Amino acid sequence: MTSEQHVARRVVVAGRVQGVFFRSATRQQAQRHGVAGWVANRLDGTVEAWLEGPADAVEAVEAWILTGGPPAAEVRHYDLAVETPEGHTGFVVRRG
């Protein structure tokens, strides 16, 4: 086991984030960086993601989300919360 810190973040983004492949692109970024968790559309038009894994990997995916995500998206607002890791493995797109 490495000494790298395992962290978790909950991110909720608002703007043009549904119908622009935000969830699929987030899953691709998470898998690319070895981040576990999930992403889902919410009824209020936002997208929520749970990111869990090594701190540098989570920060990379978090930065990608907060700077706009996929090309067709526009993140106008976000909420970011530091969470306690839950032991997620893999990354899934949830129906929301």
C-alpha positions in Angstrom: 0.0 0.0 0.0 1.3 3.5 -0.9 1.3 6.4 1.4 -0.9 8.4 -1.0 -4.0 9.7 0.7 -7.4 8.2 -0.4 -10.1 11.0 -0.6 -13.7 11.5 -1.7 -15.5 14.5 -3.1 -19.2 15.1 -3.9 -19.6 17.6 -6.8 -22.9 19.0 -8.0 -22.7 21.2 -11.2 -25.4 23.4 -12.7 -25.7 25.1 -16.1 -25.8 23.3 -19.4 -24.9 19.9 -18.0 -27.7 17.6 -19.0 -28.1 16.3 -22.5 -24.5 17.1 -23.4 -22.9 13.7 -22.5 -21.7 15.0 -19.2 -22.2 11.7 -17.4 -20.5 9.6 -20.0 -17.6 12.0 -20.3 -17.2 12.1 -16.5 -17.1 8.3 -16.4 -14.4 8.3 -19.1 -12.3 10.9 -17.2 -12.7 8.9 -13.9 -11.7 5.6 -15.5 -8.7 7.3 -17.2 -7.5 8.6 -13.8 -8.4 5.5 -11.8 -11.1 7.2 -9.8 -14.1 5.2 -8.4 -17.6 6.4 -7.8 -20.6 7.4 -9.8 -22.3 10.3 -11.7 -26.1 11.0 -12.1 -28.5 13.5 -13.5 -30.7 15.1 -10.8 -34.3 16.1 -11.2 -33.4 19.8 -10.7 -31.3 19.8 -13.9 -28.0 19.5 -12.2 -25.4 16.6 -12.4 -24.0 15.1 -9.2 -20.8 13.1 -9.0 -19.1 11.1 -6.3 -15.3 10.8 -6.8 -13.1 8.6 -4.7 -9.5 7.5 -4.9 -6.0 8.8 -4.7 -5.9 12.5 -4.0 -4.1 13.5 -7.2 -6.5 11.5 -9.4 -9.6 12.8 -7.7 -8.3 16.4 -8.0 -7.6 15.8 -11.7 -11.2 14.7 -12.4 -12.6 17.4 -10.1 -10.7 20.1 -12.0 -12.0 18.7 -15.4 -15.6 18.9 -14.1 -15.3 22.3 -12.5 -13.6 23.8 -15.6 -16.5 22.8 -17.8 -16.5 19.1 -18.4 -17.2 18.0 -22.0 -17.1 20.5 -24.9 -20.9 21.0 -25.2 -21.3 21.6 -21.5 -21.3 24.9 -19.6 -20.8 24.8 -15.8 -22.2 28.0 -14.4 -22.2 27.0 -10.7 -20.9 24.2 -8.6 -21.0 22.9 -5.0 -18.1 20.8 -3.8 -18.0 18.8 -0.6 -15.2 16.9 1.1 -16.6 13.5 2.0 -15.4 10.4 3.8 -14.4 7.6 1.4 -16.9 4.8 1.2 -14.8 2.2 -0.6 -16.4 2.4 -4.0 -14.8 0.4 -6.8 -15.3 1.1 -10.5 -17.2 4.1 -11.8 -20.8 4.0 -12.9 -23.4 6.2 -14.6 -26.5 6.2 -12.5 -29.9 7.0 -13.9 -31.2 10.0 -12.2 
